[in-house]
Amino acid sequence: MNSTAEILEDNLEKILKGEGLEVREFDSVPEQVKPVTLRKSVCYIVGAVIFNSKDEVLMVQEAKRECYGRWYLPAGRMEERESILEALQREVKEEAGIDCQPITLLLVQEQGPKWVRFVFLAEETGGSLKTTAEADSESLQAQWWDRESPLPLRGRDILPLIDAGIKYRRNPWFPMLQPVDFPCQVICQRLFLTFISCNGNTDTSDEHRLWLLMSSNDATSQPSLPIALSVNAFDTIPRAAHRLVKECVPSSSMQVHTCGILGVQHNGRIPGKTDGVCFNTLVLLENSEDGAEISSPPPLEGDAYRWHEVTNQSLSSKIIQRIKEESVLPVHSLY
């Protein structure tokens, strides 16, 4: 194996482990690239799902006029120069009075690049529940909810988040994942875009061949995964992958399936320069014709991209298993 192949396999392993890679070049760019600025051109929300030993979930009573007295999960907007984890811990402390430690990202919700909510499963590590005597503009109080007693909710949108937390605690379906500290100036996706062909037996990964779409845009001449920008207000995470595929295989009858997120990269220390997020996203390209088997990926138009077959059987099996088991951080587009 030459050094180029070793570098590529090492980078792929890092992505599968939830680690990050530097963002250098962009591939699918619909408009002029402009850095995003937190609370001006983008809004990031953090939310926490925290259970106690009785399986009760932490809730806070809202102090805002439009939802005064109603209950919600601890959540709020990120502030300048914060990491995602720092924002989470600050919001939980301000609204609920307790200290917490994130266990894993649980879900990413988005409405295009303008609004993203990072939902965590977390655990209490200290502090005490906020009481009515400590009420302020952040919240009126906090309490544990058994999910059965009547409680006036600010919104029922939190119920699937609580359910996801219960499900993960009982049977984690993806590895624990935390954001990693890598600066990025825009909201973008590093696409782990795969194509799988079968050699007769579809039940075992040993009978599959796996290809990854690679970019030819890297200034270092090292093989790299393509990076697509989310710029348009309606350019959700799945749509960005669709746009890139349409660019390189416009005449192909292929379906693009965004499986989920393998990693989240964010820094945020320099306002207006590192406020972006890079989502490392697992995508599967499938033949849209029922019953048709294709032994190799569709031909690409132009020279901006190329297919790379993953011949390392161990690495290939890991990737295919993650796809089959949907072992990825879920992303929900709310449009």
HUQUI-V441562 format. One record per residue. N is the residue number from 1. SS is DSSP state (H for helix, E for strand, - for the rest). PHI is phi in whole degrees, 0 to 359 (none if undefined). OMEGA is omega in whole degrees, -180 to 180 (NA if undefined). Layout:
n: (N	N)
ss: (SS	SS)
phi: (PHI	PHI)
omega: (OMEGA	OMEGA)
This chain:
n: (1	2	3	4	5	6	7	8	9	10	11	12	13	14	15	16	17	18	19	20	21	22	23	24	25	26	27	28	29	30	31	32	33	34	35	36	37	38	39	40	41	42	43	44	45	46	47	48	49	50	51	52	53	54	55	56	57	58	59	60	61	62	63	64	65	66	67	68	69	70	71	72	73	74	75	76	77	78	79	80	81	82	83	84	85	86	87	88	89	90	91	92	93	94	95	96	97	98	99	100	101	102	103	104	105	106	107	108	109	110	111	112	113	114	115	116	117	118	119	120	121	122	123	124	125	126	127	128	129	130	131	132	133	134	135	136	137	138	139	140	141	142	143	144	145	146	147	148	149	150	151	152	153	154	155	156	157	158	159	160	161	162	163	164	165	166	167	168	169	170	171	172	173	174	175	176	177	178	179	180	181	182	183	184	185	186	187	188	189	190	191	192	193	194	195	196	197	198	199	200	201	202	203	204	205	206	207	208	209	210	211	212	213	214	215	216	217	218	219	220	221	222	223	224	225	226	227	228	229	230	231	232	233	234	235	236	237	238	239	240	241	242	243	244	245	246	247	248	249	250	251	252	253	254	255	256	257	258	259	260	261	262	263	264	265	266	267	268	269	270	271	272	273	274	275	276	277	278	279	280	281	282	283	284	285	286	287	288	289	290	291	292	293	294	295	296	297	298	299	300	301	302	303	304	305	306	307	308	309	310	311	312	313	314	315	316	317	318	319	320	321	322	323	324	325	326	327	328	329	330	331	332	333	334	335)
ss: (-	-	H	H	H	H	H	H	H	H	H	H	H	H	H	H	-	-	-	-	-	-	-	-	-	-	-	E	-	-	-	-	-	-	-	-	-	E	-	-	-	E	E	E	E	E	E	E	E	E	E	-	-	-	-	-	E	E	E	E	E	-	-	-	H	H	H	-	-	-	E	E	-	-	E	E	E	-	-	-	-	-	-	H	H	H	H	H	H	H	H	H	H	H	H	H	-	E	E	E	E	E	E	E	E	E	E	E	E	E	-	H	H	H	E	E	E	E	E	E	E	E	E	E	E	E	E	-	-	-	-	H	H	H	-	-	-	-	-	-	E	E	E	E	E	-	-	-	-	-	-	-	E	-	-	H	H	H	H	H	H	H	H	H	H	H	H	H	H	H	-	-	-	-	-	-	-	-	-	E	E	-	-	-	-	-	E	E	E	E	E	E	E	E	E	E	E	E	-	-	-	-	-	-	H	H	H	E	E	E	E	E	E	E	E	-	-	-	-	-	-	-	-	E	E	-	E	E	E	-	-	-	-	-	-	-	H	H	H	H	H	H	H	H	H	H	H	H	-	-	-	-	-	E	E	E	E	E	E	E	E	E	E	E	E	E	-	-	-	-	-	-	-	-	-	-	E	E	E	E	E	E	E	E	E	E	E	-	-	-	-	-	-	-	-	-	-	-	-	-	-	-	-	-	E	E	E	E	E	-	-	-	H	H	H	H	H	H	H	H	H	H	H	H	-	-	-	-	E	-	E	E	E	-	-)
phi: (none	275	294	297	295	296	298	298	297	297	293	295	298	299	298	297	274	86	277	239	225	300	266	247	237	250	254	263	240	285	218	296	282	233	300	271	232	301	69	241	254	222	230	250	247	244	219	235	249	233	247	261	292	264	66	274	254	286	230	235	266	289	255	294	300	289	220	304	86	270	247	203	292	300	197	178	280	290	248	304	68	267	279	296	292	297	297	300	294	295	298	296	295	295	270	246	88	253	270	217	233	293	270	195	300	249	191	243	246	210	234	76	285	276	215	224	244	258	255	246	268	224	227	287	235	170	78	215	300	295	254	297	291	256	304	210	290	280	192	269	187	228	203	270	244	278	72	240	296	301	209	289	268	295	198	279	295	279	297	296	290	297	300	296	296	298	299	293	297	280	206	301	256	215	297	305	222	238	299	245	274	223	291	209	265	225	267	213	229	268	269	272	267	246	225	240	244	249	253	89	271	263	273	237	292	296	265	253	245	237	238	238	281	245	268	256	260	285	294	273	68	273	297	213	283	293	240	251	271	252	240	300	301	257	275	290	302	297	293	297	293	299	296	294	297	296	291	259	225	295	264	273	266	243	258	253	243	279	287	155	252	264	191	233	245	202	233	77	284	245	304	81	235	232	273	281	226	249	264	273	245	271	231	243	260	234	290	275	268	300	82	275	250	243	275	212	293	294	296	261	262	82	243	283	225	209	270	237	278	274	266	290	297	296	295	301	296	299	294	297	296	298	291	298	271	52	274	217	292	292	234	244	271	267	282)
omega: (180	-174	179	178	179	179	-180	-179	178	179	178	177	179	180	180	-180	-180	178	-175	175	179	175	-176	-175	176	-176	-178	-174	-176	-178	176	-178	177	178	177	179	-179	177	172	179	176	176	176	177	172	178	-176	170	-174	179	172	-177	179	-177	172	-175	-179	179	177	179	-171	176	-179	-175	-175	179	-175	175	179	-171	-176	171	173	-176	177	-176	173	179	-179	174	178	164	180	-179	178	179	179	-176	178	-178	-180	180	-178	-172	-174	178	-177	171	-180	176	180	174	179	162	-176	-174	170	175	-177	172	-173	-175	-177	-174	180	175	178	-178	-178	161	-176	179	179	179	-179	-179	179	-177	178	-180	179	177	-180	-178	178	-178	-180	-179	179	179	175	176	174	-177	-179	177	178	179	179	180	-180	-175	173	179	180	179	-180	-176	175	179	177	179	179	177	178	-179	-177	180	-178	-175	-178	-178	171	-178	177	-171	175	173	178	-172	174	-178	177	-176	-178	170	-175	178	167	-171	173	-168	-170	169	-178	173	-177	174	177	-175	-178	-174	-178	-179	179	-178	-179	168	-173	175	174	175	-179	178	174	-171	-174	-177	-179	-178	176	178	-177	177	-179	178	-178	179	168	-175	179	-177	-179	-175	-178	180	178	-177	179	178	178	-178	-180	179	180	179	-172	175	-173	-176	-175	177	-177	175	180	-179	175	-175	-178	-172	177	-178	179	-179	-179	177	173	-174	-179	-176	179	-180	180	180	-177	177	172	175	173	-165	178	-176	178	176	-175	175	-177	-179	-177	175	-178	178	179	-174	179	-177	-178	179	-178	176	-178	-177	-179	-178	175	176	176	178	178	-176	174	-172	-180	180	179	-179	179	-178	-179	179	179	179	-177	-176	-176	-177	-177	175	-179	173	-179	175	-171	174	NA)
